Amino acid sequence: IAGEPENMNEFLQIDLRSLHFITLVGTQGRHAGGIGNEFAQTYKIKYSRDGSR
């Protein structure tokens, strides 16, 4: 979600509605209009059981 340094506070929140054990996360890059491929070099995963950030 955060593609540039000024967007580092952007996030994606997913409500799974019940307890799940996530064992794998994948990311997908994109082709950057003829100037090469862009992809996330780092990302953080945070979780909550009560929906708080």
VENSULQUI-V506970 format. One record per residue. N is the residue number from 1. RES is the residue in three letters. PSI is psi in degrees with one decimal (* if undefined). OMEGA is omega in degrees with one decimal (999 if undefined). BURIAL is b if it has 9 or more other ideal C-beta (glycine too) atoms within 8 Angstrom, else e. Layout:
N,RES,PSI,OMEGA,BURIAL + N,RES,PSI,OMEGA,BURIAL
//
This chain:
1,ILE,-47.5,-179.4,e + 2,ALA,111.7,-176.2,e + 3,GLY,-21.1,-177.8,e + 4,GLU,156.8,-179.6,e + 5,PRO,-34.6,-179.8,e + 6,GLU,-8.8,180.0,e + 7,ASN,20.3,-173.5,b + 8,MET,-12.4,178.0,e + 9,ASN,2.8,176.5,e + 10,GLU,147.6,-179.4,e + 11,PHE,162.3,174.9,e + 12,LEU,123.5,179.8,e + 13,GLN,131.1,-179.3,e + 14,ILE,126.6,177.3,e + 15,ASP,110.2,-179.3,e + 16,LEU,-3.5,174.2,e + 17,ARG,-14.4,173.8,e + 18,SER,168.8,-176.6,e + 19,LEU,126.3,175.8,e + 20,HIS,152.1,174.0,e + 21,PHE,111.3,-179.7,e + 22,ILE,121.9,-176.2,e + 23,THR,-7.4,-178.4,e + 24,LEU,136.5,175.7,e + 25,VAL,133.3,178.3,e + 26,GLY,152.7,174.7,e + 27,THR,158.8,-180.0,e + 28,GLN,129.5,177.3,e + 29,GLY,-169.5,177.9,e + 30,ARG,157.3,174.3,e + 31,HIS,127.8,-171.3,e + 32,ALA,61.5,171.9,e + 33,GLY,43.9,176.3,e + 34,GLY,-0.7,179.4,e + 35,ILE,14.2,178.0,e + 36,GLY,-176.1,-179.8,e + 37,ASN,146.1,177.0,e + 38,GLU,139.6,179.4,e + 39,PHE,160.3,178.9,e + 40,ALA,126.8,176.4,e + 41,GLN,-31.0,176.2,e + 42,THR,154.9,172.4,e + 43,TYR,160.3,179.0,e + 44,LYS,145.4,174.1,e + 45,ILE,123.7,175.4,e + 46,LYS,150.8,179.3,e + 47,TYR,161.7,-179.9,e + 48,SER,143.8,175.6,e + 49,ARG,-15.8,-176.7,e + 50,ASP,7.2,177.5,e + 51,GLY,-2.1,177.8,e + 52,SER,152.7,-176.6,e + 53,ARG,*,999,e
//
